[in-house]
Amino acid sequence: MASEFPIHTPEVVEHERAYHTFNMVLRWSMLLLGVLVLTLTLWFATPAGFWGAAIIGAIVFGLGYVFLVRHEAHQPLDVWTEGR
């Protein structure tokens, strides 16, 4: 039954690429908004000040990039690939 439905048609590949692009934009947006909220909260609502908030924001951005963005960017586009 699975052989009757072609998995890798041009429409499906185009959809996978669009979904991957949307997913990456969403991850970048979540990371940037999270870092912005954290940095502004630390800057204005705690005694950390500007430099403390900037340093902690940079550290959180770096960790978020490694765990959210970089990991997914190296995944194959084909969601049915073994090991994904």
C-alpha positions in Angstrom: 0.0 0.0 0.0 2.9 2.4 0.8 4.4 1.8 -2.7 1.2 3.1 -4.3 1.7 6.6 -3.0 4.8 8.4 -4.3 6.6 10.1 -1.4 9.1 12.3 -3.3 7.0 14.2 -5.8 8.0 17.8 -6.6 5.0 19.1 -4.7 6.0 17.2 -1.5 9.7 18.3 -1.8 8.6 21.9 -2.3 6.3 21.6 0.8 9.2 20.2 2.9 11.4 23.1 1.9 8.7 25.6 2.7 8.1 23.9 6.1 11.8 23.8 6.8 12.1 27.5 6.1 9.1 28.4 8.2 10.5 26.2 11.0 13.9 28.0 10.9 12.3 31.5 10.9 10.1 30.4 13.8 13.2 29.2 15.8 15.1 32.4 15.1 12.1 34.5 16.2 11.6 32.5 19.4 15.3 32.8 20.2 15.5 36.5 19.6 12.3 37.4 21.4 13.3 35.2 24.4 16.7 36.9 24.6 15.2 40.3 24.2 12.7 39.8 27.0 15.4 38.3 29.3 17.8 41.1 28.6 15.3 43.9 29.1 14.0 42.3 32.3 17.5 42.0 33.7 18.4 45.5 32.6 15.4 47.3 34.0 14.0 45.1 36.8 17.2 43.9 38.5 20.4 45.5 39.8 22.4 43.7 37.0 22.4 46.9 34.9 23.1 47.2 31.2 26.4 45.3 31.0 25.2 42.4 33.2 22.1 42.1 31.1 24.1 42.3 27.9 26.6 39.6 29.0 23.9 37.2 30.2 21.8 37.9 27.0 24.8 37.1 24.9 25.4 33.8 26.8 21.8 32.8 26.5 21.8 33.7 22.8 24.9 31.6 22.2 23.4 28.6 24.0 20.0 29.1 22.2 21.8 29.2 18.9 23.7 25.9 19.6 20.6 24.0 20.9 17.8 25.5 18.8 19.1 26.7 15.5 22.4 25.0 14.6 21.2 21.5 15.4 18.1 21.8 13.2 20.1 23.5 10.3 22.2 20.4 9.9 19.3 18.0 9.7 18.5 16.6 6.2 15.5 18.2 4.5 13.9 14.8 3.9 11.9 14.1 7.1 11.8 10.4 6.2 15.6 10.0 6.3 16.9 7.4 8.7 18.3 8.9 12.0 16.3 12.1 11.8 
